[in-house]
């Protein structure tokens, strides 16, 4: 019997409030504002050998505030900008449901990270989840990977809400999270 091949470490990224400014259901071109330092931070992760994937809840679709086509266009701009900087996002896991729909794909349910494990070969124990909400931290713990909470977006109020359960490192932004992950903080 051939032993199972070890997976690759990934950094899973929340989108709104972590990679781009959270403008409350952003989907229009004028809502798109990348957060300073994100591109260079993601380049450092890729250079260090991490796979990258985005995990995002988009309840605006489920609530009828914008369409899947609106989301695809808006999200495509981010992916295009990152690709132009040499950053490959290997997958995006997006939940389009409203919170009351009872789906299994909405963070903090771990289905998205389990899919990444199965589809991308992500080693969840060696991987990280970075986001600005307690649900991002809970997702990481539910899937068995490590978490970092950034203070961009909703991070400041979420850090206060999260408290010490589960314990998590809180950092200023994505560049600070990457420095911590790479051991140069």
BALOBA-1460 file (C-alpha; in Angstrom, 3 decimals):
// residues 185
<rec num="1" residu="x" x="0.000" y="0.000" z="0.000"/>
<rec num="2" residu="x" x="1.340" y="3.439" z="-0.983"/>
<rec num="3" residu="x" x="1.319" y="5.956" z="1.880"/>
<rec num="4" residu="x" x="-0.909" y="8.978" z="1.419"/>
<rec num="5" residu="x" x="0.919" y="12.009" z="0.103"/>
<rec num="6" residu="x" x="1.108" y="14.883" z="2.549"/>
<rec num="7" residu="x" x="-0.944" y="17.915" z="1.559"/>
<rec num="8" residu="x" x="0.305" y="21.440" z="1.003"/>
<rec num="9" residu="x" x="-0.039" y="24.277" z="3.470"/>
<rec num="10" residu="x" x="-2.550" y="26.947" z="2.486"/>
<rec num="11" residu="x" x="-3.512" y="30.351" z="3.686"/>
<rec num="12" residu="x" x="-7.260" y="30.796" z="3.461"/>
<rec num="13" residu="x" x="-8.331" y="34.406" z="3.183"/>
<rec num="14" residu="x" x="-11.556" y="36.157" z="3.991"/>
<rec num="15" residu="x" x="-12.251" y="38.704" z="1.263"/>
<rec num="16" residu="x" x="-14.212" y="41.731" z="2.532"/>
<rec num="17" residu="x" x="-12.350" y="43.520" z="5.309"/>
<rec num="18" residu="x" x="-9.209" y="41.419" z="4.814"/>
<rec num="19" residu="x" x="-8.221" y="41.792" z="1.144"/>
<rec num="20" residu="x" x="-10.522" y="44.646" z="0.130"/>
<rec num="21" residu="x" x="-12.360" y="47.324" z="2.068"/>
<rec num="22" residu="x" x="-15.667" y="46.094" z="3.464"/>
<rec num="23" residu="x" x="-18.276" y="48.513" z="2.149"/>
<rec num="24" residu="x" x="-21.323" y="46.516" z="3.322"/>
<rec num="25" residu="x" x="-22.490" y="44.359" z="0.419"/>
<rec num="26" residu="x" x="-20.015" y="45.718" z="-2.080"/>
<rec num="27" residu="x" x="-20.556" y="44.613" z="-5.645"/>
<rec num="28" residu="x" x="-20.399" y="47.766" z="-7.804"/>
<rec num="29" residu="x" x="-17.139" y="48.892" z="-9.450"/>
<rec num="30" residu="x" x="-17.028" y="51.967" z="-7.199"/>
<rec num="31" residu="x" x="-17.153" y="49.685" z="-4.116"/>
<rec num="32" residu="x" x="-13.833" y="48.035" z="-5.009"/>
<rec num="33" residu="x" x="-10.937" y="49.282" z="-2.847"/>
<rec num="34" residu="x" x="-7.983" y="46.912" z="-2.163"/>
<rec num="35" residu="x" x="-6.441" y="47.266" z="1.291"/>
<rec num="36" residu="x" x="-2.905" y="48.677" z="1.276"/>
<rec num="37" residu="x" x="-0.124" y="46.107" z="1.482"/>
<rec num="38" residu="x" x="-2.240" y="43.098" z="0.483"/>
<rec num="39" residu="x" x="-0.533" y="42.417" z="-2.846"/>
<rec num="40" residu="x" x="3.002" y="42.402" z="-1.407"/>
<rec num="41" residu="x" x="1.876" y="40.238" z="1.522"/>
<rec num="42" residu="x" x="0.296" y="37.662" z="-0.777"/>
<rec num="43" residu="x" x="3.420" y="37.636" z="-2.957"/>
<rec num="44" residu="x" x="5.461" y="36.768" z="0.147"/>
<rec num="45" residu="x" x="3.140" y="33.862" z="0.985"/>
<rec num="46" residu="x" x="3.334" y="32.478" z="-2.555"/>
<rec num="47" residu="x" x="7.133" y="32.814" z="-2.554"/>
<rec num="48" residu="x" x="7.210" y="30.844" z="0.714"/>
<rec num="49" residu="x" x="5.259" y="28.002" z="-0.919"/>
<rec num="50" residu="x" x="1.777" y="28.540" z="0.501"/>
<rec num="51" residu="x" x="-1.277" y="27.880" z="-1.613"/>
<rec num="52" residu="x" x="-3.880" y="30.647" z="-1.479"/>
<rec num="53" residu="x" x="-7.654" y="30.398" z="-1.485"/>
<rec num="54" residu="x" x="-10.439" y="32.838" z="-0.670"/>
<rec num="55" residu="x" x="-13.324" y="31.857" z="1.608"/>
<rec num="56" residu="x" x="-16.185" y="34.346" z="1.627"/>
<rec num="57" residu="x" x="-19.794" y="34.622" z="2.736"/>
<rec num="58" residu="x" x="-21.844" y="36.695" z="0.297"/>
<rec num="59" residu="x" x="-25.264" y="36.945" z="1.940"/>
<rec num="60" residu="x" x="-26.142" y="39.860" z="-0.341"/>
<rec num="61" residu="x" x="-26.911" y="37.300" z="-3.048"/>
<rec num="62" residu="x" x="-29.253" y="35.337" z="-0.784"/>
<rec num="63" residu="x" x="-30.890" y="38.539" z="0.399"/>
<rec num="64" residu="x" x="-31.478" y="39.703" z="-3.176"/>
<rec num="65" residu="x" x="-29.240" y="42.780" z="-2.854"/>
<rec num="66" residu="x" x="-27.112" y="41.785" z="-5.855"/>
<rec num="67" residu="x" x="-26.915" y="38.911" z="-8.309"/>
<rec num="68" residu="x" x="-24.416" y="36.117" z="-8.795"/>
<rec num="69" residu="x" x="-23.330" y="37.886" z="-12.005"/>
<rec num="70" residu="x" x="-22.672" y="41.071" z="-9.979"/>
<rec num="71" residu="x" x="-20.567" y="39.042" z="-7.540"/>
<rec num="72" residu="x" x="-18.670" y="37.291" z="-10.336"/>
<rec num="73" residu="x" x="-17.813" y="40.602" z="-12.002"/>
<rec num="74" residu="x" x="-16.715" y="42.249" z="-8.739"/>
<rec num="75" residu="x" x="-14.746" y="39.231" z="-7.514"/>
<rec num="76" residu="x" x="-13.229" y="38.768" z="-10.969"/>
<rec num="77" residu="x" x="-11.691" y="42.222" z="-10.716"/>
<rec num="78" residu="x" x="-9.884" y="41.219" z="-7.522"/>
<rec num="79" residu="x" x="-8.665" y="37.959" z="-9.058"/>
<rec num="80" residu="x" x="-7.502" y="39.787" z="-12.210"/>
<rec num="81" residu="x" x="-5.619" y="42.386" z="-10.164"/>
<rec num="82" residu="x" x="-3.912" y="39.690" z="-8.106"/>
<rec num="83" residu="x" x="-3.060" y="37.620" z="-11.194"/>
<rec num="84" residu="x" x="-1.511" y="40.729" z="-12.808"/>
<rec num="85" residu="x" x="0.772" y="40.908" z="-9.754"/>
<rec num="86" residu="x" x="1.741" y="37.248" z="-10.185"/>
<rec num="87" residu="x" x="-0.509" y="35.962" z="-7.397"/>
<rec num="88" residu="x" x="-2.450" y="32.781" z="-8.069"/>
<rec num="89" residu="x" x="-5.591" y="32.273" z="-6.044"/>
<rec num="90" residu="x" x="-6.144" y="28.549" z="-6.464"/>
<rec num="91" residu="x" x="-9.820" y="28.576" z="-5.531"/>
<rec num="92" residu="x" x="-12.598" y="30.701" z="-4.132"/>
<rec num="93" residu="x" x="-15.168" y="29.140" z="-1.824"/>
<rec num="94" residu="x" x="-18.209" y="31.387" z="-1.720"/>
<rec num="95" residu="x" x="-21.432" y="30.936" z="0.228"/>
<rec num="96" residu="x" x="-24.278" y="32.831" z="-1.498"/>
<rec num="97" residu="x" x="-26.870" y="32.087" z="1.189"/>
<rec num="98" residu="x" x="-28.505" y="34.392" z="3.700"/>
<rec num="99" residu="x" x="-27.687" y="33.508" z="7.334"/>
<rec num="100" residu="x" x="-31.156" y="32.078" z="7.991"/>
<rec num="101" residu="x" x="-31.103" y="29.636" z="5.062"/>
<rec num="102" residu="x" x="-29.435" y="26.861" z="7.077"/>
<rec num="103" residu="x" x="-26.843" y="25.911" z="4.465"/>
<rec num="104" residu="x" x="-23.690" y="23.947" z="5.229"/>
<rec num="105" residu="x" x="-21.338" y="26.204" z="3.248"/>
<rec num="106" residu="x" x="-21.628" y="29.376" z="5.338"/>
<rec num="107" residu="x" x="-18.716" y="30.265" z="7.616"/>
<rec num="108" residu="x" x="-18.073" y="29.159" z="10.341"/>
<rec num="109" residu="x" x="-19.184" y="25.732" z="9.034"/>
<rec num="110" residu="x" x="-16.017" y="23.938" z="7.847"/>
<rec num="111" residu="x" x="-17.344" y="22.633" z="4.512"/>
<rec num="112" residu="x" x="-15.268" y="25.100" z="2.464"/>
<rec num="113" residu="x" x="-11.994" y="24.103" z="4.106"/>
<rec num="114" residu="x" x="-12.853" y="20.417" z="3.877"/>
<rec num="115" residu="x" x="-13.492" y="20.981" z="0.152"/>
<rec num="116" residu="x" x="-10.076" y="22.657" z="-0.129"/>
<rec num="117" residu="x" x="-8.506" y="19.665" z="1.582"/>
<rec num="118" residu="x" x="-10.177" y="17.287" z="-0.866"/>
<rec num="119" residu="x" x="-9.921" y="19.372" z="-4.055"/>
<rec num="120" residu="x" x="-6.601" y="21.169" z="-3.597"/>
<rec num="121" residu="x" x="-4.738" y="18.801" z="-1.298"/>
<rec num="122" residu="x" x="-4.631" y="21.377" z="1.506"/>
<rec num="123" residu="x" x="-3.025" y="20.151" z="4.712"/>
<rec num="124" residu="x" x="-5.417" y="21.779" z="7.164"/>
<rec num="125" residu="x" x="-3.175" y="21.264" z="10.200"/>
<rec num="126" residu="x" x="-0.377" y="23.163" z="8.436"/>
<rec num="127" residu="x" x="-2.722" y="25.851" z="7.097"/>
<rec num="128" residu="x" x="-4.005" y="29.229" z="8.303"/>
<rec num="129" residu="x" x="-7.276" y="31.148" z="8.038"/>
<rec num="130" residu="x" x="-7.024" y="34.955" z="8.091"/>
<rec num="131" residu="x" x="-10.083" y="37.152" z="8.491"/>
<rec num="132" residu="x" x="-11.683" y="40.081" z="10.251"/>
<rec num="133" residu="x" x="-14.607" y="38.237" z="11.881"/>
<rec num="134" residu="x" x="-15.022" y="35.817" z="14.762"/>
<rec num="135" residu="x" x="-16.648" y="33.431" z="12.269"/>
<rec num="136" residu="x" x="-13.312" y="33.264" z="10.384"/>
<rec num="137" residu="x" x="-11.571" y="32.219" z="13.597"/>
<rec num="138" residu="x" x="-14.338" y="29.712" z="14.364"/>
<rec num="139" residu="x" x="-14.063" y="28.310" z="10.825"/>
<rec num="140" residu="x" x="-10.346" y="27.682" z="11.323"/>
<rec num="141" residu="x" x="-10.921" y="25.910" z="14.615"/>
<rec num="142" residu="x" x="-13.825" y="23.885" z="13.189"/>
<rec num="143" residu="x" x="-11.605" y="22.680" z="10.332"/>
<rec num="144" residu="x" x="-8.447" y="22.095" z="12.396"/>
<rec num="145" residu="x" x="-6.235" y="24.876" z="11.094"/>
<rec num="146" residu="x" x="-4.725" y="27.948" z="12.732"/>
<rec num="147" residu="x" x="-6.346" y="31.378" z="12.704"/>
<rec num="148" residu="x" x="-5.331" y="35.010" z="12.710"/>
<rec num="149" residu="x" x="-7.746" y="37.888" z="13.216"/>
<rec num="150" residu="x" x="-6.894" y="41.136" z="11.426"/>
<rec num="151" residu="x" x="-8.016" y="44.505" z="12.757"/>
<rec num="152" residu="x" x="-8.950" y="45.804" z="9.307"/>
<rec num="153" residu="x" x="-12.618" y="45.708" z="8.311"/>
<rec num="154" residu="x" x="-14.655" y="44.633" z="11.333"/>
<rec num="155" residu="x" x="-11.634" y="43.271" z="13.188"/>
<rec num="156" residu="x" x="-11.591" y="45.702" z="16.097"/>
<rec num="157" residu="x" x="-15.178" y="45.076" z="17.203"/>
<rec num="158" residu="x" x="-14.845" y="41.373" z="16.429"/>
<rec num="159" residu="x" x="-11.679" y="41.060" z="18.553"/>
<rec num="160" residu="x" x="-13.573" y="42.499" z="21.516"/>
<rec num="161" residu="x" x="-16.499" y="40.166" z="20.853"/>
<rec num="162" residu="x" x="-14.285" y="37.116" z="20.453"/>
<rec num="163" residu="x" x="-12.437" y="37.541" z="23.741"/>
<rec num="164" residu="x" x="-10.210" y="34.579" z="24.468"/>
<rec num="165" residu="x" x="-12.506" y="31.829" z="23.185"/>
<rec num="166" residu="x" x="-11.020" y="30.369" z="21.109"/>
<rec num="167" residu="x" x="-7.603" y="31.905" z="21.737"/>
<rec num="168" residu="x" x="-6.286" y="33.601" z="18.627"/>
<rec num="169" residu="x" x="-3.536" y="36.013" z="17.645"/>
<rec num="170" residu="x" x="-4.806" y="39.445" z="16.651"/>
<rec num="171" residu="x" x="-2.712" y="41.489" z="14.208"/>
<rec num="172" residu="x" x="-3.069" y="44.878" z="12.536"/>
<rec num="173" residu="x" x="-3.573" y="43.736" z="8.950"/>
<rec num="174" residu="x" x="-2.691" y="41.142" z="6.333"/>
<rec num="175" residu="x" x="0.988" y="42.185" z="6.056"/>
<rec num="176" residu="x" x="1.327" y="41.722" z="9.844"/>
<rec num="177" residu="x" x="-0.410" y="38.334" z="9.608"/>
<rec num="178" residu="x" x="1.993" y="37.234" z="6.890"/>
<rec num="179" residu="x" x="4.983" y="38.396" z="8.944"/>
<rec num="180" residu="x" x="3.743" y="36.302" z="11.859"/>
<rec num="181" residu="x" x="3.150" y="33.254" z="9.670"/>
<rec num="182" residu="x" x="6.581" y="33.525" z="8.091"/>
<rec num="183" residu="x" x="8.223" y="34.033" z="11.481"/>
<rec num="184" residu="x" x="9.593" y="37.489" z="10.875"/>
<rec num="185" residu="x" x="7.249" y="39.427" z="13.157"/>
